[in-house]
Structures are given as C-alpha cells and as structure tokens.
Amino acid sequence: MKPPIVQSDCGVTLAGGGPFARRDLALCLARAPLAVAADGGGDGLLRLGVMPQAVIGDFDSLSVAARDRIPKANQHVVAEQETTDFDKALRSIAAPFVLALGFAGARLDHGLAAMTTLVQRADRRCILVGPKDLAFAAPDHLVLDLRPGDPVSLFPLGRVTGQSTGLEWPIQGLDFAPDGRIGTSNRAVTRRVVLEFDAPGMLVILPRRRLDAAITALRSGRPSRDGLSGGPRSARGG
C-alpha cells in the first residue's frame, strides 16, 4: 500500500473545483488549517490567496496558470480514471478529519459522486461543507451535541437499520434504503442526540452552523452503548 501523500496532525481543508466563497474557506481553515486541493480546487484556493500544500488529481481541470504558480513538489498526479478527483484526494490524506469544500454546489452528478465517496471512504472522517448544510458518513455509533429544533436528516446509500435517542421521530425498527425509506427532515428534541447503525452507508446531514458539533462527534471515537431504548416505530421522510 502506498503511503499517503498528505500526512497531518491537524485537520485538512480539501478544496474542490466547485464554487466556494472566501467566508466558506475561512470557516474551514479556522478548524482545519492545512489547505489541500483536488485538481481544479487549486485554482479556487489561489483565487482566494491561499497556496495549496498539495494538489491531488488527474490534472484535467487545474489551469496552466495554477500549475505555473504552485510548486512542482506540491503537485501530485494520480492518473487513473476509475475514480473522481475527490476520491483520489481523500484516500491520499491521513489526518484527524477533513473538511471538503467545493464538492456539493455546482453539478448534481458531482454532488452525488461526492456523497458516495463519503460512504466509501468513511474511515477518513470527512465532512462535506455546503452553502447551508453539511454531510458526513455516519460511524456505527455517534453522539451529537445539538440544540432542540435543529434539523437532522438521514439519507441511506445502502440498506441500513438503526436506533436513536433525541430525535422527534425515532428510527428504531425502521429499514432504510435509497430506493425505500429515507429519514430526511427529522429534528433534534434534546441537546444530546445518539445515533447507532448496524451497517455502513448512512449519511447524516446537519445545518452548517453545527459544524463544530459534527467535528467533535466524528473525532470522539465510539462511546459506550447507552441511552438507546425502544420507541415508536416512526420516522419522517421528506
């Protein structure tokens, strides 16, 4: 197995080729100060005055001007065409967590591919940061510090069942699937929301204002199994 291209003791901000604003980048860099780009994301970083510490991808969208400005030692070509640049970059990063910008806004197919990569590379602890929401692949046990009334959406990319405490519509006893039941537009009713799943494949979608809560939850590891009891077999779909 090849060693990772980027190894960091702090969080990594990974920029994609889609749109992101200066305030979005500042939000992420304040929490994940090492800037990395997936291919054309290098142009976006340079446009906002940030030099990427690494650019990873097949280089089919990074501009010639960006290539001239970015040190050659920071340019890492991964030539295979079987995966997206997001996948290439994410699997090449070893860090406590990754905040990904510019992957969820421009094109629907790119956004769907990015969501799939989140699940396939769930071990990378990556949070996709969009203009209003964030999304990440749920570990098997997750504890979130939220506020009552916060939206909590669950979207399965595979067949998943689970348990919850702290949600308005508990998920106990429900079978989720992308072509069946989904769990969007649920809500937190307590500050502590506990989610547990029997298989990988569930995306958790939260308001962007809960970015710190998401980072903390993903970095905390697996807490003890507690607070998960039976309940009404209902969940809201949207």
C-alpha positions in Angstrom: 0.0 0.0 0.0 1.3 3.4 -0.9 1.9 5.9 1.9 -0.5 8.9 2.0 0.5 11.9 0.0 -0.6 14.2 2.8 0.0 13.4 6.5 -1.1 15.9 9.1 -1.7 16.0 12.8 -4.3 18.7 12.3 -7.4 18.9 10.2 -7.2 19.3 6.4 -9.3 21.6 4.3 -9.8 20.0 0.9 -10.9 22.3 -1.9 -12.8 21.0 -4.9 -13.4 22.6 -8.3 -16.9 23.8 -7.5 -17.8 27.2 -6.1 -17.0 28.3 -2.6 -16.7 31.7 -1.1 -14.0 33.4 0.9 -16.1 33.1 4.1 -16.5 29.4 3.5 -12.8 28.9 3.1 -12.1 30.9 6.3 -14.7 28.9 8.2 -12.9 25.6 7.3 -9.3 26.9 7.6 -10.0 28.1 11.2 -10.7 24.5 12.1 -8.6 22.6 9.5 -5.6 24.8 8.7 -3.8 22.7 6.2 -5.1 23.5 2.7 -5.1 20.8 0.0 -6.8 20.8 -3.4 -8.4 18.2 -5.5 -7.3 19.1 -9.1 -9.2 22.3 -10.1 -9.7 23.2 -6.5 -6.2 24.6 -6.7 -7.5 27.5 -8.8 -10.1 28.2 -6.2 -7.6 28.4 -3.4 -5.2 30.6 -5.4 -8.1 32.9 -6.3 -8.7 33.5 -2.6 -5.0 34.0 -1.8 -4.2 30.5 -0.3 -1.4 28.4 -1.7 -2.3 24.7 -1.5 0.2 22.5 0.3 -0.7 19.7 -2.1 -2.8 19.3 -5.3 -4.0 15.8 -6.0 -5.9 14.5 -9.0 -5.6 13.7 -12.7 -5.0 17.4 -13.5 -7.6 17.6 -16.2 -9.1 20.8 -14.7 -6.2 22.6 -13.0 -5.4 25.6 -15.1 -2.0 26.1 -16.7 -1.6 29.4 -14.7 -2.2 27.5 -11.5 0.4 24.8 -12.4 2.9 27.6 -13.0 2.3 29.2 -9.6 2.1 26.0 -7.5 5.5 24.5 -6.6 6.1 21.3 -8.5 6.7 19.4 -5.3 3.1 20.2 -4.3 1.6 18.7 -7.5 0.7 15.1 -7.3 -0.7 13.5 -10.4 -3.0 10.4 -9.9 -3.6 9.4 -13.5 -6.2 6.6 -13.2 -9.7 7.4 -14.4 -11.7 4.9 -12.4 -12.4 7.4 -9.5 -13.2 11.1 -9.0 -10.6 13.6 -8.0 -12.4 13.9 -4.6 -11.8 10.1 -4.1 -8.2 10.4 -5.3 -7.5 13.2 -2.9 -9.4 11.9 0.1 -7.8 8.5 0.0 -4.4 10.2 -0.2 -4.9 12.2 3.1 -4.1 10.9 6.6 -5.4 13.4 9.1 -7.7 13.6 12.1 -10.5 14.9 9.9 -11.1 16.6 6.5 -13.4 19.5 5.7 -14.3 19.3 2.0 -15.4 22.5 0.1 -16.5 22.9 -3.5 -17.9 19.4 -4.0 -21.6 19.9 -3.3 -22.7 23.0 -5.3 -22.1 23.2 -9.0 -23.4 20.0 -10.6 -25.8 17.4 -9.3 -23.8 14.4 -10.6 -20.6 15.7 -8.9 -22.5 16.2 -5.7 -23.9 12.6 -5.8 -20.5 11.2 -6.6 -19.1 13.1 -3.6 -21.8 11.7 -1.3 -20.9 8.2 -2.5 -17.2 8.8 -1.8 -18.1 9.9 1.8 -19.5 6.5 2.4 -16.8 4.6 0.6 -14.0 6.5 2.5 -15.8 6.8 5.8 -12.6 6.0 7.6 -11.2 9.4 6.5 -13.7 11.2 8.7 -14.6 13.7 6.1 -17.3 16.4 6.3 -18.7 17.8 3.1 -19.4 21.5 3.8 -22.1 23.1 1.5 -23.6 26.6 1.4 -26.2 25.8 4.0 -25.7 22.2 5.2 -23.0 19.7 5.9 -23.0 16.0 5.4 -20.8 13.1 6.6 -20.9 9.3 6.6 -22.2 8.0 10.0 -20.0 5.7 12.0 -21.7 2.9 13.8 -22.2 5.0 16.9 -22.4 8.7 17.0 -23.2 11.3 19.8 -24.1 14.8 18.6 -24.4 17.9 20.8 -27.2 19.8 19.1 -30.0 22.2 20.0 -33.6 21.2 20.2 -35.2 22.1 16.9 -32.1 21.5 14.8 -32.8 19.6 11.6 -31.2 16.1 11.5 -31.6 14.4 8.1 -30.6 10.8 7.5 -30.1 9.6 3.9 -29.1 6.0 3.2 -26.9 5.0 0.4 -27.4 1.3 1.3 -29.7 -0.8 3.4 -29.3 0.3 7.0 -31.2 0.0 10.2 -30.5 1.8 13.4 -31.5 3.2 16.8 -31.8 6.8 18.1 -32.4 8.9 21.1 -33.1 12.6 21.0 -34.9 12.7 17.6 -38.5 13.7 17.2 -39.2 10.7 15.0 -37.1 7.7 16.4 -35.6 5.4 13.9 -35.9 2.1 15.9 -37.3 -0.8 13.8 -37.1 1.0 10.5 -35.4 -0.3 7.4 -33.7 2.4 5.4 -32.7 2.2 1.8 -32.1 4.6 -1.1 -35.0 3.1 -3.0 -37.2 2.8 0.1 -37.5 4.6 3.4 -35.3 7.7 3.9 -35.1 9.8 7.0 -34.9 13.4 5.9 -36.4 16.4 7.8 -36.2 14.8 11.3 -35.4 17.1 14.2 -33.5 17.1 17.5 -35.6 17.3 20.6 -32.8 17.2 23.1 -29.2 18.6 23.2 -27.7 15.1 23.1 -28.7 13.1 20.0 -27.4 9.5 19.9 -27.4 7.5 16.6 -26.4 3.9 16.1 -26.4 1.9 12.9 -26.0 -1.8 12.0 -24.1 -1.2 8.8 -22.2 1.5 6.9 -24.0 3.6 4.3 -25.9 6.3 6.2 -25.3 10.0 5.6 -26.0 12.5 8.3 -27.0 15.9 7.1 -27.0 18.9 9.6 -27.2 22.7 9.3 -23.8 24.2 8.7 -23.9 26.1 12.0 -23.4 22.7 13.6 -20.0 22.1 12.0 -18.2 22.1 15.3 -20.6 19.6 16.8 -20.0 17.3 13.7 -16.3 17.6 14.0 -16.4 16.8 17.7 -18.7 13.8 17.2 -16.6 12.3 14.5 -13.3 12.7 16.4 -14.7 11.3 19.7 -14.5 7.7 18.7 -17.1 5.1 19.7 -18.7 6.0 23.1 -20.2 3.3 25.3 -23.5 1.9 24.2 -26.1 3.7 26.3 -29.3 5.6 26.1 -30.7 3.6 23.2 -34.0 2.1 24.0 -37.0 1.1 22.0 -39.6 3.6 21.0 -42.3 4.5 18.5 -41.6 2.9 15.1 -41.8 6.1 13.1 -39.6 8.5 11.2 -40.3 11.4 9.0 -39.5 11.3 5.3 -39.2 14.2 3.0 
